[in-house]
Amino acid sequence: MLSSEGKVSSKRFVTFVCLLFMLIGYTANLFWDFTIESDLFQSLQWIVMAGLGFTAAENFSPKEVVEEEEPIKTTVTHEYDYSDDEI
């Protein structure tokens, strides 16, 4: 459920919650004769499919390249003579 930056991804979280609801509804319909509206079940299916698709597409998208700045070049404008004669 973590994204590549180590934070919780909202797409992955919503997809996981919808998948969990789908599995609960499917199990309740299969074992306990609890009827789930087909529109609700299909909506959850589309959310899960889209969420998995978008999450998979993230891995194929180009990563942002952070360019390092060149160091600032300084120009020497004065040269000092530190000879012992002047001290």
Biopython code that builds the backbone (N, CA, C, O; Angstrom):
import numpy as np
from Bio.PDB.StructureBuilder import StructureBuilder

atoms = [
    (1, "MET", "N", (0.815, -1.191, 0.000)),
    (1, "MET", "CA", (0.000, 0.000, 0.000)),
    (1, "MET", "C", (0.858, 1.254, 0.000)),
    (1, "MET", "O", (0.337, 2.368, -0.039)),
    (2, "LEU", "N", (2.153, 1.076, 0.043)),
    (2, "LEU", "CA", (3.032, 2.227, 0.026)),
    (2, "LEU", "C", (3.440, 2.556, -1.397)),
    (2, "LEU", "O", (3.646, 1.663, -2.219)),
    (3, "SER", "N", (3.555, 3.838, -1.681)),
    (3, "SER", "CA", (4.026, 4.249, -2.990)),
    (3, "SER", "C", (5.542, 4.183, -3.017)),
    (3, "SER", "O", (6.171, 3.776, -2.040)),
    (4, "SER", "N", (6.125, 4.583, -4.133)),
    (4, "SER", "CA", (7.572, 4.482, -4.269)),
    (4, "SER", "C", (8.305, 5.446, -3.331)),
    (4, "SER", "O", (9.478, 5.234, -3.024)),
    (5, "GLU", "N", (7.622, 6.504, -2.872)),
    (5, "GLU", "CA", (8.255, 7.446, -1.939)),
    (5, "GLU", "C", (8.131, 7.001, -0.489)),
    (5, "GLU", "O", (8.671, 7.659, 0.401)),
    (6, "GLY", "N", (7.435, 5.907, -0.233)),
    (6, "GLY", "CA", (7.292, 5.407, 1.128)),
    (6, "GLY", "C", (6.065, 5.939, 1.848)),
    (6, "GLY", "O", (5.879, 5.656, 3.032)),
    (7, "LYS", "N", (5.216, 6.712, 1.156)),
    (7, "LYS", "CA", (3.988, 7.227, 1.753)),
    (7, "LYS", "C", (2.825, 6.323, 1.355)),
    (7, "LYS", "O", (2.921, 5.573, 0.383)),
    (8, "VAL", "N", (1.732, 6.395, 2.103)),
    (8, "VAL", "CA", (0.548, 5.597, 1.784)),
    (8, "VAL", "C", (-0.097, 6.183, 0.527)),
    (8, "VAL", "O", (-0.400, 7.375, 0.469)),
    (9, "SER", "N", (-0.301, 5.334, -0.471)),
    (9, "SER", "CA", (-0.902, 5.765, -1.728)),
    (9, "SER", "C", (-2.421, 5.702, -1.618)),
    (9, "SER", "O", (-2.974, 4.662, -1.257)),
    (10, "SER", "N", (-3.100, 6.804, -1.925)),
    (10, "SER", "CA", (-4.556, 6.833, -1.822)),
    (10, "SER", "C", (-5.197, 5.919, -2.864)),
    (10, "SER", "O", (-6.221, 5.295, -2.588)),
    (11, "LYS", "N", (-4.605, 5.833, -4.060)),
    (11, "LYS", "CA", (-5.155, 4.938, -5.083)),
    (11, "LYS", "C", (-5.106, 3.490, -4.617)),
    (11, "LYS", "O", (-6.074, 2.747, -4.781)),
    (12, "ARG", "N", (-4.001, 3.096, -4.049)),
    (12, "ARG", "CA", (-3.862, 1.721, -3.583)),
    (12, "ARG", "C", (-4.775, 1.444, -2.402)),
    (12, "ARG", "O", (-5.318, 0.345, -2.290)),
    (13, "PHE", "N", (-4.954, 2.408, -1.527)),
    (13, "PHE", "CA", (-5.823, 2.233, -0.362)),
    (13, "PHE", "C", (-7.280, 2.066, -0.794)),
    (13, "PHE", "O", (-7.967, 1.157, -0.327)),
    (14, "VAL", "N", (-7.749, 2.943, -1.687)),
    (14, "VAL", "CA", (-9.140, 2.864, -2.155)),
    (14, "VAL", "C", (-9.360, 1.560, -2.915)),
    (14, "VAL", "O", (-10.395, 0.915, -2.746)),
    (15, "THR", "N", (-8.399, 1.166, -3.749)),
    (15, "THR", "CA", (-8.515, -0.090, -4.489)),
    (15, "THR", "C", (-8.594, -1.277, -3.539)),
    (15, "THR", "O", (-9.389, -2.193, -3.746)),
    (16, "PHE", "N", (-7.774, -1.261, -2.504)),
    (16, "PHE", "CA", (-7.780, -2.359, -1.535)),
    (16, "PHE", "C", (-9.101, -2.424, -0.776)),
    (16, "PHE", "O", (-9.633, -3.513, -0.558)),
    (17, "VAL", "N", (-9.638, -1.276, -0.370)),
    (17, "VAL", "CA", (-10.911, -1.247, 0.359)),
    (17, "VAL", "C", (-12.048, -1.749, -0.534)),
    (17, "VAL", "O", (-12.895, -2.518, -0.079)),
    (18, "CYS", "N", (-12.074, -1.322, -1.800)),
    (18, "CYS", "CA", (-13.118, -1.784, -2.718)),
    (18, "CYS", "C", (-12.988, -3.275, -2.985)),
    (18, "CYS", "O", (-13.997, -3.975, -3.072)),
    (19, "LEU", "N", (-11.765, -3.773, -3.115)),
    (19, "LEU", "CA", (-11.556, -5.209, -3.293)),
    (19, "LEU", "C", (-12.044, -5.975, -2.064)),
    (19, "LEU", "O", (-12.655, -7.036, -2.195)),
    (20, "LEU", "N", (-11.779, -5.450, -0.890)),
    (20, "LEU", "CA", (-12.240, -6.079, 0.342)),
    (20, "LEU", "C", (-13.772, -6.144, 0.383)),
    (20, "LEU", "O", (-14.344, -7.173, 0.741)),
    (21, "PHE", "N", (-14.432, -5.034, 0.014)),
    (21, "PHE", "CA", (-15.893, -5.031, -0.031)),
    (21, "PHE", "C", (-16.425, -6.015, -1.071)),
    (21, "PHE", "O", (-17.434, -6.680, -0.836)),
    (22, "MET", "N", (-15.756, -6.111, -2.212)),
    (22, "MET", "CA", (-16.171, -7.082, -3.236)),
    (22, "MET", "C", (-16.079, -8.502, -2.708)),
    (22, "MET", "O", (-16.995, -9.302, -2.897)),
    (23, "LEU", "N", (-14.974, -8.811, -2.048)),
    (23, "LEU", "CA", (-14.797, -10.159, -1.511)),
    (23, "LEU", "C", (-15.821, -10.474, -0.420)),
    (23, "LEU", "O", (-16.331, -11.593, -0.349)),
    (24, "ILE", "N", (-16.119, -9.498, 0.423)),
    (24, "ILE", "CA", (-17.131, -9.695, 1.466)),
    (24, "ILE", "C", (-18.493, -9.929, 0.826)),
    (24, "ILE", "O", (-19.221, -10.835, 1.232)),
    (25, "GLY", "N", (-18.845, -9.120, -0.173)),
    (25, "GLY", "CA", (-20.130, -9.295, -0.848)),
    (25, "GLY", "C", (-20.223, -10.616, -1.580)),
    (25, "GLY", "O", (-21.264, -11.272, -1.548)),
    (26, "TYR", "N", (-19.144, -11.014, -2.242)),
    (26, "TYR", "CA", (-19.135, -12.285, -2.962)),
    (26, "TYR", "C", (-19.282, -13.459, -1.993)),
    (26, "TYR", "O", (-20.043, -14.391, -2.254)),
    (27, "THR", "N", (-18.558, -13.413, -0.884)),
    (27, "THR", "CA", (-18.631, -14.485, 0.111)),
    (27, "THR", "C", (-20.009, -14.535, 0.765)),
    (27, "THR", "O", (-20.556, -15.616, 0.985)),
    (28, "ALA", "N", (-20.576, -13.356, 1.077)),
    (28, "ALA", "CA", (-21.911, -13.316, 1.692)),
    (28, "ALA", "C", (-22.964, -13.857, 0.733)),
    (28, "ALA", "O", (-23.904, -14.528, 1.160)),
    (29, "ASN", "N", (-22.815, -13.570, -0.558)),
    (29, "ASN", "CA", (-23.757, -14.074, -1.547)),
    (29, "ASN", "C", (-23.603, -15.572, -1.738)),
    (29, "ASN", "O", (-24.589, -16.281, -1.937)),
    (30, "LEU", "N", (-22.377, -16.053, -1.678)),
    (30, "LEU", "CA", (-22.108, -17.467, -1.933)),
    (30, "LEU", "C", (-22.556, -18.357, -0.781)),
    (30, "LEU", "O", (-23.164, -19.403, -1.009)),
    (31, "PHE", "N", (-22.263, -17.958, 0.452)),
    (31, "PHE", "CA", (-22.507, -18.837, 1.596)),
    (31, "PHE", "C", (-23.782, -18.522, 2.370)),
    (31, "PHE", "O", (-24.383, -19.443, 2.922)),
    (32, "TRP", "N", (-24.216, -17.287, 2.437)),
    (32, "TRP", "CA", (-25.334, -16.919, 3.289)),
    (32, "TRP", "C", (-26.543, -16.394, 2.534)),
    (32, "TRP", "O", (-27.455, -15.851, 3.158)),
    (33, "ASP", "N", (-26.586, -16.532, 1.227)),
    (33, "ASP", "CA", (-27.710, -16.081, 0.400)),
    (33, "ASP", "C", (-28.036, -14.596, 0.585)),
    (33, "ASP", "O", (-29.196, -14.196, 0.494)),
    (34, "PHE", "N", (-27.034, -13.803, 0.840)),
    (34, "PHE", "CA", (-27.210, -12.358, 0.951)),
    (34, "PHE", "C", (-27.094, -11.778, -0.462)),
    (34, "PHE", "O", (-26.077, -11.976, -1.126)),
    (35, "THR", "N", (-28.116, -11.070, -0.922)),
    (35, "THR", "CA", (-28.139, -10.574, -2.294)),
    (35, "THR", "C", (-27.461, -9.215, -2.381)),
    (35, "THR", "O", (-27.787, -8.287, -1.640)),
    (36, "ILE", "N", (-26.519, -9.123, -3.298)),
    (36, "ILE", "CA", (-25.825, -7.864, -3.576)),
    (36, "ILE", "C", (-26.369, -7.331, -4.902)),
    (36, "ILE", "O", (-26.475, -8.075, -5.877)),
    (37, "GLU", "N", (-26.707, -6.059, -4.935)),
    (37, "GLU", "CA", (-27.166, -5.452, -6.184)),
    (37, "GLU", "C", (-26.060, -5.553, -7.232)),
    (37, "GLU", "O", (-24.894, -5.285, -6.943)),
    (38, "SER", "N", (-26.432, -5.935, -8.437)),
    (38, "SER", "CA", (-25.417, -6.124, -9.484)),
    (38, "SER", "C", (-24.751, -4.798, -9.858)),
    (38, "SER", "O", (-23.568, -4.782, -10.198)),
    (39, "ASP", "N", (-25.495, -3.680, -9.799)),
    (39, "ASP", "CA", (-24.899, -2.374, -10.104)),
    (39, "ASP", "C", (-23.818, -2.013, -9.084)),
    (39, "ASP", "O", (-22.769, -1.480, -9.448)),
    (40, "LEU", "N", (-24.073, -2.300, -7.827)),
    (40, "LEU", "CA", (-23.090, -2.020, -6.782)),
    (40, "LEU", "C", (-21.848, -2.880, -6.968)),
    (40, "LEU", "O", (-20.721, -2.400, -6.845)),
    (41, "PHE", "N", (-22.065, -4.147, -7.262)),
    (41, "PHE", "CA", (-20.939, -5.055, -7.439)),
    (41, "PHE", "C", (-20.112, -4.656, -8.664)),
    (41, "PHE", "O", (-18.882, -4.682, -8.612)),
    (42, "GLN", "N", (-20.771, -4.289, -9.759)),
    (42, "GLN", "CA", (-20.055, -3.874, -10.960)),
    (42, "GLN", "C", (-19.303, -2.558, -10.738)),
    (42, "GLN", "O", (-18.205, -2.370, -11.263)),
    (43, "SER", "N", (-19.893, -1.660, -9.968)),
    (43, "SER", "CA", (-19.195, -0.399, -9.653)),
    (43, "SER", "C", (-17.913, -0.669, -8.883)),
    (43, "SER", "O", (-16.870, -0.085, -9.175)),
    (44, "LEU", "N", (-17.993, -1.550, -7.906)),
    (44, "LEU", "CA", (-16.791, -1.912, -7.155)),
    (44, "LEU", "C", (-15.766, -2.581, -8.069)),
    (44, "LEU", "O", (-14.564, -2.356, -7.932)),
    (45, "GLN", "N", (-16.250, -3.408, -9.006)),
    (45, "GLN", "CA", (-15.347, -4.064, -9.950)),
    (45, "GLN", "C", (-14.599, -3.042, -10.792)),
    (45, "GLN", "O", (-13.388, -3.157, -10.977)),
    (46, "TRP", "N", (-15.310, -2.044, -11.302)),
    (46, "TRP", "CA", (-14.673, -1.020, -12.134)),
    (46, "TRP", "C", (-13.663, -0.192, -11.339)),
    (46, "TRP", "O", (-12.599, 0.161, -11.849)),
    (47, "ILE", "N", (-14.000, 0.108, -10.106)),
    (47, "ILE", "CA", (-13.060, 0.872, -9.268)),
    (47, "ILE", "C", (-11.791, 0.062, -9.033)),
    (47, "ILE", "O", (-10.688, 0.605, -9.100)),
    (48, "VAL", "N", (-11.937, -1.220, -8.760)),
    (48, "VAL", "CA", (-10.770, -2.075, -8.527)),
    (48, "VAL", "C", (-9.942, -2.205, -9.798)),
    (48, "VAL", "O", (-8.716, -2.101, -9.748)),
    (49, "MET", "N", (-10.591, -2.428, -10.934)),
    (49, "MET", "CA", (-9.840, -2.563, -12.192)),
    (49, "MET", "C", (-9.110, -1.272, -12.554)),
    (49, "MET", "O", (-7.947, -1.299, -12.956)),
    (50, "ALA", "N", (-9.800, -0.144, -12.409)),
    (50, "ALA", "CA", (-9.158, 1.135, -12.717)),
    (50, "ALA", "C", (-8.020, 1.432, -11.745)),
    (50, "ALA", "O", (-6.961, 1.907, -12.155)),
    (51, "GLY", "N", (-8.232, 1.158, -10.473)),
    (51, "GLY", "CA", (-7.179, 1.399, -9.480)),
    (51, "GLY", "C", (-5.951, 0.557, -9.738)),
    (51, "GLY", "O", (-4.827, 1.049, -9.637)),
    (52, "LEU", "N", (-6.150, -0.721, -10.074)),
    (52, "LEU", "CA", (-5.008, -1.573, -10.394)),
    (52, "LEU", "C", (-4.314, -1.114, -11.671)),
    (52, "LEU", "O", (-3.088, -1.164, -11.772)),
    (53, "GLY", "N", (-5.101, -0.667, -12.643)),
    (53, "GLY", "CA", (-4.513, -0.180, -13.898)),
    (53, "GLY", "C", (-3.679, 1.067, -13.696)),
    (53, "GLY", "O", (-2.566, 1.163, -14.214)),
    (54, "PHE", "N", (-4.214, 2.036, -12.938)),
    (54, "PHE", "CA", (-3.462, 3.271, -12.690)),
    (54, "PHE", "C", (-2.213, 3.011, -11.849)),
    (54, "PHE", "O", (-1.166, 3.621, -12.068)),
    (55, "THR", "N", (-2.336, 2.105, -10.894)),
    (55, "THR", "CA", (-1.183, 1.783, -10.061)),
    (55, "THR", "C", (-0.098, 1.100, -10.890)),
    (55, "THR", "O", (1.088, 1.382, -10.713)),
    (56, "ALA", "N", (-0.492, 0.210, -11.787)),
    (56, "ALA", "CA", (0.485, -0.456, -12.649)),
    (56, "ALA", "C", (1.095, 0.526, -13.639)),
    (56, "ALA", "O", (2.276, 0.416, -13.968)),
    (57, "ALA", "N", (0.305, 1.485, -14.119)),
    (57, "ALA", "CA", (0.811, 2.461, -15.079)),
    (57, "ALA", "C", (1.852, 3.386, -14.450)),
    (57, "ALA", "O", (2.719, 3.904, -15.154)),
    (58, "GLU", "N", (1.778, 3.600, -13.139)),
    (58, "GLU", "CA", (2.775, 4.436, -12.462)),
    (58, "GLU", "C", (4.183, 3.876, -12.644)),
    (58, "GLU", "O", (5.146, 4.633, -12.773)),
    (59, "ASN", "N", (4.299, 2.555, -12.655)),
    (59, "ASN", "CA", (5.615, 1.936, -12.756)),
    (59, "ASN", "C", (6.234, 2.120, -14.128)),
    (59, "ASN", "O", (7.455, 2.035, -14.262)),
    (60, "PHE", "N", (5.419, 2.372, -15.163)),
    (60, "PHE", "CA", (5.937, 2.535, -16.506)),
    (60, "PHE", "C", (6.115, 3.987, -16.906)),
    (60, "PHE", "O", (6.680, 4.269, -17.962)),
    (61, "SER", "N", (5.651, 4.900, -16.095)),
    (61, "SER", "CA", (5.794, 6.315, -16.419)),
    (61, "SER", "C", (7.229, 6.761, -16.130)),
    (61, "SER", "O", (7.885, 6.217, -15.242)),
    (62, "PRO", "N", (7.716, 7.757, -16.887)),
    (62, "PRO", "CA", (9.089, 8.215, -16.659)),
    (62, "PRO", "C", (9.213, 8.909, -15.305)),
    (62, "PRO", "O", (8.328, 9.653, -14.882)),
    (63, "LYS", "N", (10.290, 8.653, -14.665)),
    (63, "LYS", "CA", (10.556, 9.258, -13.355)),
    (63, "LYS", "C", (11.097, 10.668, -13.556)),
    (63, "LYS", "O", (11.756, 10.956, -14.555)),
    (64, "GLU", "N", (10.815, 11.530, -12.608)),
    (64, "GLU", "CA", (11.348, 12.885, -12.671)),
    (64, "GLU", "C", (12.841, 12.858, -12.400)),
    (64, "GLU", "O", (13.302, 12.281, -11.416)),
    (65, "VAL", "N", (13.579, 13.488, -13.285)),
    (65, "VAL", "CA", (15.021, 13.542, -13.126)),
    (65, "VAL", "C", (15.364, 14.891, -12.511)),
    (65, "VAL", "O", (15.049, 15.942, -13.069)),
    (66, "VAL", "N", (16.005, 14.846, -11.370)),
    (66, "VAL", "CA", (16.413, 16.072, -10.696)),
    (66, "VAL", "C", (17.845, 16.376, -11.126)),
    (66, "VAL", "O", (18.784, 15.638, -10.828)),
    (67, "GLU", "N", (17.969, 17.484, -11.832)),
    (67, "GLU", "CA", (19.297, 17.862, -12.306)),
    (67, "GLU", "C", (20.047, 18.587, -11.204)),
    (67, "GLU", "O", (19.505, 19.458, -10.523)),
    (68, "GLU", "N", (21.290, 18.211, -11.049)),
    (68, "GLU", "CA", (22.122, 18.899, -10.061)),
    (68, "GLU", "C", (22.631, 20.194, -10.664)),
    (68, "GLU", "O", (23.049, 20.242, -11.821)),
    (69, "GLU", "N", (22.586, 21.235, -9.859)),
    (69, "GLU", "CA", (23.066, 22.523, -10.346)),
    (69, "GLU", "C", (24.592, 22.541, -10.350)),
    (69, "GLU", "O", (25.253, 21.945, -9.500)),
    (70, "GLU", "N", (25.107, 23.238, -11.326)),
    (70, "GLU", "CA", (26.564, 23.375, -11.371)),
    (70, "GLU", "C", (27.005, 24.319, -10.256)),
    (70, "GLU", "O", (26.297, 25.267, -9.915)),
    (71, "PRO", "N", (28.168, 24.052, -9.700)),
    (71, "PRO", "CA", (28.644, 24.956, -8.657)),
    (71, "PRO", "C", (28.891, 26.349, -9.223)),
    (71, "PRO", "O", (29.275, 26.515, -10.381)),
    (72, "ILE", "N", (28.662, 27.328, -8.384)),
    (72, "ILE", "CA", (28.862, 28.709, -8.801)),
    (72, "ILE", "C", (30.358, 28.967, -8.942)),
    (72, "ILE", "O", (31.145, 28.663, -8.047)),
    (73, "LYS", "N", (30.726, 29.531, -10.077)),
    (73, "LYS", "CA", (32.138, 29.822, -10.311)),
    (73, "LYS", "C", (32.435, 31.225, -9.789)),
    (73, "LYS", "O", (31.731, 32.184, -10.105)),
    (74, "THR", "N", (33.456, 31.319, -9.013)),
    (74, "THR", "CA", (33.845, 32.619, -8.476)),
    (74, "THR", "C", (35.086, 33.117, -9.194)),
    (74, "THR", "O", (35.946, 32.334, -9.597)),
    (75, "THR", "N", (35.161, 34.388, -9.343)),
    (75, "THR", "CA", (36.309, 35.007, -9.989)),
    (75, "THR", "C", (37.108, 35.750, -8.929)),
    (75, "THR", "O", (36.557, 36.510, -8.133)),
    (76, "VAL", "N", (38.407, 35.518, -8.934)),
    (76, "VAL", "CA", (39.267, 36.197, -7.977)),
    (76, "VAL", "C", (39.529, 37.593, -8.522)),
    (76, "VAL", "O", (40.062, 37.756, -9.619)),
    (77, "THR", "N", (39.142, 38.609, -7.731)),
    (77, "THR", "CA", (39.324, 39.983, -8.192)),
    (77, "THR", "C", (40.536, 40.656, -7.534)),
    (77, "THR", "O", (41.038, 41.653, -8.052)),
    (78, "HIS", "N", (41.005, 40.131, -6.412)),
    (78, "HIS", "CA", (42.155, 40.712, -5.724)),
    (78, "HIS", "C", (43.115, 39.603, -5.350)),
    (78, "HIS", "O", (42.714, 38.517, -4.929)),
    (79, "GLU", "N", (44.345, 39.892, -5.507)),
    (79, "GLU", "CA", (45.364, 38.965, -5.032)),
    (79, "GLU", "C", (46.162, 39.684, -3.952)),
    (79, "GLU", "O", (46.560, 40.838, -4.109)),
    (80, "TYR", "N", (46.380, 38.988, -2.879)),
    (80, "TYR", "CA", (47.075, 39.577, -1.750)),
    (80, "TYR", "C", (48.479, 39.007, -1.667)),
    (80, "TYR", "O", (48.716, 37.827, -1.926)),
    (81, "ASP", "N", (49.392, 39.876, -1.300)),
    (81, "ASP", "CA", (50.770, 39.461, -1.137)),
    (81, "ASP", "C", (51.042, 39.374, 0.360)),
    (81, "ASP", "O", (51.048, 40.389, 1.057)),
    (82, "TYR", "N", (51.267, 38.166, 0.846)),
    (82, "TYR", "CA", (51.479, 37.946, 2.273)),
    (82, "TYR", "C", (52.964, 37.741, 2.581)),
    (82, "TYR", "O", (53.323, 36.878, 3.382)),
    (83, "SER", "N", (53.784, 38.501, 1.970)),
    (83, "SER", "CA", (55.222, 38.344, 2.232)),
    (83, "SER", "C", (55.568, 38.972, 3.587)),
    (83, "SER", "O", (54.830, 39.809, 4.105)),
    (84, "ASP", "N", (56.672, 38.562, 4.131)),
    (84, "ASP", "CA", (57.086, 39.007, 5.461)),
    (84, "ASP", "C", (57.629, 40.445, 5.446)),
    (84, "ASP", "O", (57.809, 41.032, 6.513)),
    (85, "ASP", "N", (57.884, 41.004, 4.310)),
    (85, "ASP", "CA", (58.478, 42.340, 4.232)),
    (85, "ASP", "C", (57.533, 43.430, 4.708)),
    (85, "ASP", "O", (57.994, 44.433, 5.251)),
    (86, "GLU", "N", (56.295, 43.279, 4.534)),
    (86, "GLU", "CA", (55.358, 44.353, 4.868)),
    (86, "GLU", "C", (54.851, 44.291, 6.283)),
    (86, "GLU", "O", (54.236, 45.260, 6.728)),
    (87, "ILE", "N", (55.054, 43.263, 6.998)),
    (87, "ILE", "CA", (54.504, 43.127, 8.340)),
    (87, "ILE", "C", (55.368, 43.784, 9.359)),
    (87, "ILE", "O", (55.047, 43.762, 10.547)),
]
sb = StructureBuilder()
sb.init_structure("model")
sb.init_model(0)
sb.init_chain("A")
sb.init_seg("    ")
for serial, (resi, resn, name, xyz) in enumerate(atoms, 1):
    if name == "N":
        sb.init_residue(resn, " ", resi, " ")
    sb.init_atom(name, np.array(xyz, "f"), 0.0, 1.0, " ", f" {name:<3s}", serial, name[0])
structure = sb.get_structure()
